[in-house]
């Protein structure tokens, strides 16, 4: 069964975002797209035996290729995942 989650670009710029679904055999990329600042997009990922999804996302600012970030997160149904290159 699939889990639907929301990716939210909480950065101060447009981002190139990729998401890998770690619950799929071979860790397959499930999303790769440019996201405008402030935009939220829904994606679906595979749930595990506990009803959770596990993804790895990476982001690169469209206006600064040196500004990047990557995180691995566990998600539940309708979770919102903020993607940004700023952490503090």
PyMOL commands that set and color helices and strands:
alter all, ss='L'
color gray80, all
select strands_A, chain A and resi 2-9+15-21+28-35+40-46+53-61+64-75+80-83
alter strands_A, ss='S'
color yellow, strands_A
deselect
rebuild
show_as cartoon
